[in-house]
């Protein structure tokens, strides 16, 4: 079964045309043998750029901003892995090279502009170059998630998919009031259970499908890896100023490690 916006992975495209010796592998895996039912995935974990692409025409200060990656999300994911004994799979390259939470061919898969910044290195990308980026980065990442879920299914293990993201506090000059948001599409159960628990935490403002709406058109990871398999899931967004530093990452990992099992228990009894 396929949902709108989904395309088959381009596994036969020429990956060797992009990554070179010295470039890191695209997939980062932590605690591959973790016993937890939670499988944590982090689509925008890193901000590496392939050597062949230089800086994409951007200064370093732009490459440190939210347009290049989900600040703090990988740190929270790694800390959650420790607390939950969960496997974590992350993508090492900047979303500006190719966005691993967009279907191949989506208008923002290789963004020409992000917020108010033109991405010079993406303004004239050929079809061959698009295929090379997909084959080198997008495809291995999603194949790693597929393989992990297949292994767990073959072993008779439960899998609950947690997609970890972060969002900028101010976007296009508009401040965002939420400390965190839970995103869902067809199956809101875990998201709503988690939102209810998060609202019991002192001082937190929690959004449902805020600051983004999860859909087939805007997302790839949850529709393909969780919804198509009928797996319980939630996409979590935490505001970046709260998790930019290790102390905040630890605090949010502590909170989510405490609340996610409680939320799941309300569904499974």
Secondary structure, 3 states (H helix, E strand, C coil): CCCCCCCCCCCCCCHHHCCCCCCCCCEEEECCCCCCCEEEEECCCCCECCHHHCCCCCCHHHHCCCCCCCCCHHHHHHHHHHHHCCEEEEECECCCCCCCCCCCCCCCCCCCEECCEECHHHCCCCHHHHHHHHHHHHHHHHHHHHHHHHHHHHCCCCCEEEEEEEECCEECCEECCCCEEEECCCCCHHHHHHHHHHHCCCCCCEEECCCCCCCCCCCCHHHHHHHCCCCCEEEEEEEHHHHCCHHHHHHHHHHHHHHHHHHHHHHHC
